[in-house]
Amino acid sequence: MHFHDRMCRVAPVKKLHFLAAAGLLACPAAFGIETAVTLPELSPAASVSQVVGISEVKVVYHRPSVQKREIWGKLVPYGFNDLGFGTSKAAPWRAGADENTLVSFEHDVSVAGMPLKAGTYGLFMALAPEGAVTLIFSRDTDSWGSFFYDEANDALRVPVRMEEAPYHEQLTYDFSDVTTDSAVLALYWEKKRIPIRLRFDTVAIVVAGLKAELRGSKQFRNDAWVQASGYLLSQGVELPLALTWADHAVSDGFVGARNFRTLSNKADILEKLGRGAEATATMDEALKLGTAAEIHQYARKLLAAKNTARALEVFKLNAQLHPDVWPVNYGLARGYSAVGDYKSALEALLKAQAQVPEGDSANAAAIKINIEKLQRGENIN
């Protein structure tokens, strides 16, 4: 038998008024009707989840409908109330219907600027007429309603404000404004919205996770060390550790490999650490081991960084190592164009035009346009 049916069985008819706030329209057991089979719930169960960075947030709740009723201050009473049943004499709203609304956070989170540990919480709310809302995250996760709400179980209380919103017939939780470290979880019902701003320290969470993963089976994968060190580099955190991990990918006796990917990754970290000479030597070794495409992309990165002289050197090296392989001549054209040698750029681009892979209409069209630019003396980059 469902929780709301059990509740109805123990509730005298004269006290059924407090069930309205649960979103129930009727209580069959209160009128002597036993519900021994599975029937549709008046406030159907629902769940919604969102990953923020690598942290999942999940809400499990029941969805009452407006059904032409007055919601705020009536069906959902303001403040803390004696509901006439249970032990609580100052019960908040359960932020949904039937069983507790549950919110789960995979990692530690900041809720409206206040810290909250990872875990699952019962979500309650106390509303005020002027729009103030007290969010309550309770360690009570297995109750039906808030009839036995106990403040001693509160893990966090935090103030937010209710806002105007487009009409929602059914109570709805949804996520918006999602980034790699934040999101807004909001309750929508009738013409109101209660936003809950969440923030995770995603970088710290990821770094802790990487350290744990590299102690497990993933330590035997070369690409795991490259990706993990590359993440530290991209975030500018724990760079000495990033170099240690990059070295592991290059030279560890079991999983190490000297190739373009591992060496270029190490070179980037050395450069970030201010060890330029070592970075250049490591990158020179990487370039000798790179494919035409890998070297081409590295030179394009140098162009984007306005390091045109070095970019041309790398494009020329690619032409020596991989003569007439696509897209080597296209790269040469870009390199010469970047330093203003449009004649040499045009010669290289005409060669590239004859080497475009079959079916690559995008590059064929781009080369045609770039030939016209070079003929006019314009930079193609």
C-alpha positions in Angstrom: 0.0 0.0 0.0 1.3 3.4 -0.9 2.4 5.9 1.8 -0.4 8.4 1.1 -3.0 5.5 1.5 -1.5 4.6 4.9 -1.6 8.2 6.0 -5.3 8.4 5.0 -6.1 5.3 7.1 -4.8 6.8 10.3 -6.2 10.3 9.7 -9.7 11.1 11.1 -12.0 12.8 8.6 -12.1 16.0 10.7 -8.3 16.4 10.3 -8.1 15.8 6.6 -7.7 19.6 6.0 -3.9 19.3 6.6 -3.6 16.8 3.7 -4.5 19.5 1.2 -1.0 20.9 1.4 0.2 17.5 0.2 -1.7 18.1 -3.1 -4.3 15.3 -2.4 -7.8 15.9 -3.7 -9.3 12.9 -2.0 -8.4 10.2 0.6 -10.3 7.0 -0.3 -9.4 5.2 3.0 -10.9 8.0 5.0 -14.3 7.1 3.5 -13.9 3.3 4.1 -12.5 2.5 0.6 -9.6 0.2 0.8 -7.1 0.7 -2.1 -5.6 -2.8 -2.5 -4.4 -2.4 -6.1 -2.1 0.0 -7.8 -3.9 3.2 -9.0 -2.6 6.5 -10.5 -1.4 8.9 -7.9 -3.0 12.2 -7.5 0.4 13.8 -7.2 2.6 11.6 -9.5 6.2 10.8 -8.6 8.9 12.5 -10.6 12.7 13.0 -10.7 15.1 15.4 -12.4 18.9 15.3 -12.4 21.7 17.5 -13.7 25.5 17.0 -13.8 27.4 20.2 -12.9 31.0 19.6 -13.8 31.3 16.0 -12.7 28.8 16.3 -9.8 25.3 15.0 -10.1 22.4 16.7 -8.4 19.1 14.8 -8.3 15.7 15.7 -7.0 13.0 13.1 -6.3 9.6 14.5 -5.6 5.8 14.3 -6.1 3.9 16.8 -8.3 0.6 18.3 -7.0 -1.5 20.3 -9.4 -3.0 23.7 -8.9 -6.6 22.7 -10.0 -7.9 26.2 -9.7 -6.9 26.3 -6.0 -5.3 29.2 -4.2 -1.7 28.0 -3.6 0.5 30.4 -1.7 -0.7 31.2 1.8 -3.6 28.8 1.5 -2.8 25.3 0.1 0.8 26.0 1.0 0.6 27.8 4.4 3.1 30.5 5.3 5.7 29.9 8.0 5.8 27.0 10.4 2.5 25.4 11.4 0.9 22.9 13.7 -0.7 20.5 11.2 -2.9 18.8 13.8 -1.2 15.5 13.4 2.2 14.0 14.4 4.7 15.4 16.8 5.7 18.7 15.0 4.1 21.8 16.3 6.0 24.0 13.8 6.2 22.1 10.5 7.4 23.7 7.3 6.1 22.8 3.8 7.5 19.6 2.3 8.3 21.4 -1.0 6.1 18.9 -2.9 3.6 16.3 -2.1 3.4 12.9 -0.4 6.8 11.5 0.7 9.7 13.9 1.4 11.1 15.8 -1.5 14.7 14.5 -1.7 17.7 16.3 -3.0 21.0 14.5 -3.5 24.4 16.0 -4.1 27.3 13.8 -5.3 29.9 16.1 -3.9 30.1 18.9 -1.3 28.2 21.9 -2.6 27.5 25.6 -1.8 23.8 26.3 -1.6 23.0 30.0 -2.0 26.5 30.7 -0.7 26.3 28.3 2.3 28.3 25.0 2.5 26.6 21.7 2.5 28.2 18.2 2.6 27.6 15.7 -0.1 24.6 13.4 0.6 20.8 13.1 0.3 18.5 15.5 2.2 14.9 16.0 2.8 13.9 19.4 1.4 11.5 21.6 3.3 10.6 25.2 2.9 9.0 27.9 5.1 7.5 30.8 3.1 6.7 34.3 4.1 4.0 36.5 2.6 6.5 39.1 1.3 8.4 36.4 -0.7 11.1 35.4 1.7 11.8 31.6 1.7 13.8 29.6 4.2 15.2 26.5 2.6 15.7 23.6 5.0 17.9 20.6 4.1 17.1 17.9 6.6 18.7 14.6 7.4 15.2 13.2 7.6 14.9 11.5 4.3 12.2 8.8 4.8 9.1 10.7 6.1 5.7 11.2 4.6 5.0 14.8 4.8 6.3 17.1 7.5 4.1 15.9 10.4 7.1 14.7 12.3 9.5 17.4 11.2 12.3 17.9 13.8 14.6 21.0 13.7 17.3 18.8 15.3 17.7 17.0 12.0 18.4 20.2 10.0 21.7 20.1 8.2 21.3 23.6 6.7 18.9 26.5 6.6 19.5 29.2 4.0 17.3 32.2 3.0 16.3 32.8 -0.7 13.5 34.7 -2.3 10.4 33.7 -4.3 10.1 35.2 -7.8 7.4 35.7 -10.4 7.4 33.1 -13.1 5.3 31.8 -16.1 2.3 29.6 -15.0 2.9 26.0 -14.1 -0.1 23.8 -13.4 2.0 21.1 -11.9 4.7 21.6 -9.4 8.0 21.3 -11.3 11.7 21.2 -10.4 14.1 22.2 -13.1 17.7 23.3 -13.7 19.0 26.3 -15.6 22.1 28.5 -16.0 24.3 25.3 -15.9 28.1 25.9 -16.1 31.0 23.7 -15.2 30.7 24.7 -11.6 27.3 26.1 -11.0 23.6 25.8 -11.7 20.2 27.1 -10.6 17.8 24.5 -9.3 14.3 26.0 -9.1 10.8 25.0 -7.9 8.1 26.2 -10.2 4.4 26.2 -9.3 1.4 28.3 -10.2 3.0 31.7 -11.0 6.0 31.5 -8.7 9.5 30.3 -8.8 11.9 29.5 -5.9 15.5 29.5 -7.2 18.2 27.7 -5.4 21.7 28.6 -6.6 24.2 25.8 -6.4 28.0 25.9 -6.8 30.6 23.2 -6.8 34.4 23.6 -6.5 34.7 21.5 -9.6 38.4 21.9 -10.1 39.1 20.7 -6.6 36.6 17.8 -7.0 38.2 16.8 -10.3 41.7 16.9 -9.0 40.8 14.8 -5.9 39.1 12.4 -8.3 42.2 12.2 -10.5 44.4 11.4 -7.6 42.1 8.6 -6.5 41.7 7.2 -10.1 45.5 7.1 -10.7 45.9 4.9 -7.6 43.5 2.4 -9.1 43.4 0.4 -12.4 43.7 3.6 -14.5 47.3 4.0 -13.5 48.1 1.3 -16.0 46.8 3.5 -18.9 49.2 5.9 -20.5 46.5 8.1 -21.7 45.2 8.5 -18.2 48.4 10.2 -17.1 48.4 12.4 -20.1 44.8 13.5 -19.6 45.2 14.0 -15.9 48.4 16.2 -16.2 46.8 18.1 -19.1 43.8 18.9 -16.9 46.0 20.3 -14.2 47.8 22.4 -16.8 44.6 23.7 -18.3 43.4 24.8 -14.9 46.8 26.2 -13.8 46.8 24.1 -10.6 49.3 21.8 -8.9 51.8 22.3 -11.9 54.7 20.4 -10.2 52.3 17.4 -9.8 51.3 17.9 -13.4 54.9 17.6 -14.5 55.3 14.4 -12.3 52.3 12.9 -14.0 53.5 14.0 -17.5 56.9 12.4 -16.8 55.2 9.2 -15.8 53.4 9.1 -19.2 56.7 9.6 -20.9 59.2 7.5 -19.1 57.5 5.1 -16.6 59.0 1.6 -17.2 55.6 0.0 -17.4 53.2 2.5 -19.1 55.6 5.2 -20.4 55.8 6.1 -24.1 57.9 8.7 -25.9 55.6 10.0 -28.6 54.2 13.3 -29.9 51.3 13.3 -27.5 53.2 12.5 -24.3 56.2 14.7 -25.1 54.2 17.7 -26.3 52.1 17.5 -23.1 55.3 17.6 -21.0 56.7 20.5 -23.0 53.6 22.5 -22.4 53.8 22.0 -18.7 57.5 22.9 -18.7 56.7 26.1 -20.6 54.0 27.0 -18.0 56.5 26.4 -15.2 58.9 28.9 -16.8 61.5 26.3 -17.9 61.6 27.4 -21.5 64.9 25.8 -22.7 63.7 22.4 -21.4 60.3 22.9 -23.0 61.8 23.7 -26.4 64.1 20.7 -26.3 61.2 18.4 -25.3 59.0 19.8 -28.0 61.7 19.4 -30.7 61.9 15.7 -29.8 58.1 15.5 -30.0 57.9 17.1 -33.4 60.3 14.4 -34.9 57.8 11.8 -33.7 54.6 13.5 -34.8 52.3 12.7 -37.7 51.6 15.2 -40.4 48.3 16.1 -38.8 49.8 16.4 -35.2 52.6 18.7 -36.3 50.2 20.8 -38.5 47.8 21.3 -35.5 50.7 22.3 -33.3 51.9 24.9 -35.8 48.3 26.2 -36.1 48.3 26.6 -32.3 51.5 28.7 -32.6 49.8 30.9 -35.3 46.9 31.5 -33.0 49.4 32.6 -30.3 50.9 35.0 -32.8 54.2 33.1 -32.7 54.5 33.3 -36.5 58.3 32.8 -36.9 58.2 29.6 -34.8 55.0 28.5 -36.6 56.7 28.8 -40.0 59.7 26.7 -38.7 57.3 24.0 -37.7 55.4 24.0 -40.9 58.7 23.7 -42.8 59.8 20.8 -40.6 56.5 19.1 -41.4 57.1 19.5 -45.1 60.6 17.9 -44.6 59.3 15.0 -42.5 56.1 14.4 -44.5 56.5 15.8 -48.0 53.3 16.3 -50.0 51.1 14.7 -47.4 47.8 16.4 -46.8 47.6 19.0 -45.2 51.3 19.8 -45.1 51.3 22.2 -48.1 48.2 24.0 -46.8 50.2 24.6 -43.5 53.2 25.9 -45.4 50.9 28.3 -47.2 49.6 29.6 -43.8 53.1 29.9 -42.4 54.4 31.9 -45.4 51.3 34.0 -45.4 51.7 34.8 -41.7 55.2 36.3 -42.3 54.1 38.2 -45.5 55.7 35.9 -48.1 52.6 35.7 -50.3 54.5 34.4 -53.3 55.7 31.3 -51.5 52.4 30.9 -49.8 50.6 30.9 -53.2 53.0 28.2 -54.5 52.3 26.0 -51.5 48.6 26.6 -51.7 48.4 25.6 -55.3 50.1 22.3 -54.4 47.6 21.9 -51.5 44.7 22.4 -53.9 45.7 19.3 -55.8 46.0 17.2 -52.6 42.6 17.9 -51.1 41.1 14.5 -50.0 38.2 13.3 -52.2 34.9 14.5 -50.9 36.4 17.3 -48.7 34.4 20.1 -50.3 34.8 22.4 -47.3 38.6 22.6 -47.6 38.4 22.7 -51.5 36.2 25.8 -51.3 38.3 27.4 -48.6 41.5 26.9 -50.6 39.9 28.5 -53.7 39.0 31.6 -51.6 42.4 31.7 -50.0 44.1 31.6 -53.5 42.2 34.7 -54.5 43.2 36.4 -51.2 46.9 35.7 -51.8 46.6 36.9 -55.4 45.3 40.2 -53.9 48.2 40.2 -51.4 46.0 39.4 -48.4 46.9 37.3 -45.4 44.9 34.0 -45.3 45.1 33.5 -41.6 
